């Protein structure tokens, strides 16, 4: 009881003191206001602000001040974002995993190695190049002229291009490169494309080339890099493959060689390029490009999974879904290659020479199923050998959609029947049967099995002949030892069908895999490759495709994609169409990692 009275007395005393403090504060306020009727405090008085404020007032002040600052920041940020825009700036590095090792970073020797071709693409510049829309544009060439007989091209070089060592690039370098390609001792894979071409110097920045006959796709073949004559001149052609310049090149391209690293066994494990600040054209934003080199695709995949690199030059279809699900930081690009896969019917085979059988076969399977199951979505259905986006593509060609009932009717009307209990159609005692030959690669084997299953539902016996890559050329393609061949053809950036469909190319080393002969097609292809009139070429190619669609010497299946993975931190990647895998770097001048905001200017 005594303790309770003490607590009550203490509380009463505190209450009395608080009331007295408030009364004193009120008196002080009245005295202050009496001395200064101005209710807004002077700056010197503000330091007493928190002495005068009550706890509740302090809380209210801080809350109001916080809201004011937040609103001010919000308005400022909104204004800043509305009146500025993001732009890329120079800086940063891009790293990519490659499978293999560089041997010939040399534009006239690099064609047989993807690693060599990738690096060469960045180090050297060429007479012409293709933009991201597949248009042929000048690179080292400033302008050119074509003679009236369409056989002589005169080229005028730009005069501001220099080699990475500072020496000016001239016509002597171009002529040296062309003559080196034509020299058998160099063993350049480009030799066939320049056989018979004569090159002559006019002055330091002008030269011409003369052909034996007009050839419309001629300029598209000059996207290979140019070599520096002053560095290569004293190296004997027979020793060219041993030159140190193949690994430590001097070019004139976007990037220049910096360093390479070898392991204890002498194997190159990394290769680094740096930006060429003396480049004559638009300079890249990236300061460095680093290639990490691996012995196999599995090691390269592990590197990109662990984010040790920013990109991987090729993603196998079997691995794509795994990376998509586990590596959310990657952007996947499906690039269109100028190649197609088709079933070529050997016209020397009496069975497949029957047009009605070929027509039944084209109606008897589903192209979309092949894309879904064999390619896992990594491809487009096609109906002609000239792909979409290329000169002369015929989008209106007969497509022969999937119609198995129509296929059966065609075979019935052609006399290919089967009796109850028979599994295969017969005609005049002959069984309707043939073999599909293809290469031992997952997508081709899967496609062949789909075709076999589909055509056997038409009561056709189909055998599969799976051949290793090593034996395909020598044992199958060279002697044309097949009935139906499931295979791919790389047509290049200019879709000149002559090597693939002219009758003169039906034997090795020609690429007329259907052994197809048609006088009208021969004439169209001969005329198309000789005219420089793009519209005339287009019309002739349209007619050519209509003939193929009617004759059906082959069934065109799909245009596969080249899947390329790049970190989302690397922006500006825009290529959709490529000719070779190294063309994924076609727009690398636009790639960037770093950005800043700039103020918008008034219109």
KOLMAR-980282 format. One record per residue (C-alpha): x, y, z. Coordinates in steps of 0.5 Angstrom, whole numbers, plus 500, padded with zeros to 3 digits. Each point is the difference from the previous one (the first is absolute). Layout:
<atoms>
XYZ ...
</atoms>
This chain:
<atoms>
500500500 506505502 503498493 494502496 499507504 507501498 499499493 494504500 504506503 505499495 496500494 496506503 507504501 502498492 493503498 501506503 507501498 498499493 494505500 505505503 505499494 494501495 498506504 507503500 500498492 494504499 502506503 507500496 496499494 496506502 506504501 503498494 494502496 500507503 507501499 499498492 493500497 503496494 498493501 506497495 506499504 507503497 505495498 504501506 494498504 499494497 506496504 495501506 494496496 501493503 500503507 494504499 496494496 496495504 502493499 493499496 502506496 507498499 497493497 496504495 505504498 505494498 494497497 498506496 508501498 500493498 494501495 503506497 506497499 497494497 496504495 505504498 505495498 494496497 498506496 508501498 501493498 494500496 502506496 507498499 497493497 495504496 506504497 506496499 501493497 505495500 505499495 506495500 507502502 507497498 503495505 499493503 502494497 497494497 502493501 498494496 501492501 503497493 501492499 507499497 506504499 502506495 505497495 499505494 498507502 501501493 494502495 502496494 501494505 495500505 494497496 501493503 500502507 494503504 505503505 505503495 494503496 497503507 506504501 502502493 493503499 502505506 507501498 500501492 496505496 497498493 498503493 493499502 496498505 493498502 495504505 495497505 495500494 504496495 502506496 507500497 503507501 507503499 505499506 507501497 497502493 498507500 497499493 500496494 498500492 498494496 502500492 495499495 502493498 499499508 506496500 505506503 499503507 504506502 501501508 501507503 503499507 499504506 506504502 499500508 501493501 507498504 503493502 500499508 507502499 499507497 501499493 495502495 496495496 501500493 498496493 507497501 497496506 494498497 503498493 505496505 494496503 497498494 506498497 502496506 493496500 502499493 506497501 500492501 505500505 496504505 495495500 494505501 493497500 498506497 504498493 494497496 496507501 506504497 502495495 501504493 499507503 505505498 502506504 504506498 502506504 498507497 503504506 501500508 493500501 497497493 500493497 496496496 498493499 498497493 496493500 499495494 493501500 494504504 499497506 494504504 502498507 507501499 501506506 497496505 506496500 504505502 498500508 507497502 505504503 506504497 507498502 506505501 505499494 506504504 500494506 498494495 504502494 507497502 496493503 501495495 493497498 502493502 501502507 494505501 497495505 506500504 500508501 500503507 495505496 495494500 499501508 502507501 497503494 500507498 494502497 495507498 494498503 496502507 505496505 507499500 504494503 502501507 502494504 499492500 502495505 502493500 500495505 506495502 499496494 500506495 493500499 496507499 495501505 498507500 501505494 498507501 499506495 500508502 496505496 503503494 500508502 503501493 494497496 497504494 493498501 495500506 504498506 498494505 497502507 504494503 507501502 502493500 498493497 502494504 500493498 500494505 502494496 498493502 501493497 493498500 493502500 499498507 505504503 498506496 492499503 503499507 503507499 494504498 496496505 505503506 500507496 507499499 499503493 494504497 499496494 500494496 501499493 496494499 494497504 499493498 492499500 501494506 503505504 495507499 494498504 505498506 504507499 493504500 497497506 507501504 503506497 495506501 505505498 501497493 497503494 499495494 500502493 498495494 504503494 498498493 505496496 500500493 499492499 495495500 499493501 496496495 498493497 504499493 497495496 505497495 497500493 504494498 496496504 494497496 495500506 501507502 501503493 492499500 497507502 494497503 504496505 503507502 494504500 497494505 506501504 500507501 492500502 502494505 503504505 500506505 505505500 498503506 501494504 507500498 501507502 497498507 503493501 507500496 502507501 497502507 497506496 507502498 498501492 495503495 496496495 502501493 497498493 506502495 508501500 500507500 498502507 496506503 504507500 504498494 499502493 495497496 497496505 493497498 495501506 494498495 503493498 496494500 501497508 497493500 497500507 499494504 495496497 501492501 493499497 502503494 506497500 497493500 495502494 506502496 503493501 494496499 499504493 507499498 499492501 504499506 495496504 500495506 496494501 497498507 505498505 506503496 504505503 503504494 497502493 502496494 499502493 502495494 503495505 505506503 500502507 499507502 506501504 507504500 505502505 501507503 508502501 502505505 505502505 501498507 498506503 494501505 496504496 501496494 498494503 494502504 498503493 501494496 496496506 494505499 500499492 501492501 494500505 496505495 501496494 499493503 493502501 499501493 502493499 507501498 506497502 505504502 507498503 505505503 508500498 503504506 507502498 506503504 502507498 507498498 497495495 494504497 504504495 505495497 495494500 493503499 500507497 506499496 498494496 492502501 499493503 493501503 493500498 497506505 505504503 499504507 505505500 501508501 503505495 503506501 499505495 503507502 498507501 499500492 495495498 503498494 496493499 505498494 505496504 494496503 495499494 503501493 501493497 508501499 500500507 497493501 507496501 505502505 503505502 493503498 494500505 494498496 499495505 493498496 504499494 494504497 500502492 496505497 501505494 496505503 503501506 507499497 499506496 496504506 506499504 505502495 497506498 499502507 507500502 502504495 496506500 501506505 493502500 497498506 493500498 501495494 504496505 494500505 495498494 504494498 501497507 492501500 499496494 506495502 497498507 493499497 503495495 503496506 493501504 497496494 506495499 501499507 507497499 501501508 496502506 502506503 499499508 503506504 505505501 503499507 502505505 507502503 499501508 504505503 500501507 502507503 500503507 494505501 506505503 502501492 495504496 499502493 501493497 495500494 502495495 495496497 503497493 507497500 504497494 505496505 500500507 506505501 494505497 497500507 505506501 498504494 497505504 505500506 501507499 493501503 501496506 501503507 500499507 501507503 495506500 498507502 494505499 501506496 495506500 495500494 501506495 494504498 497499493 
</atoms>
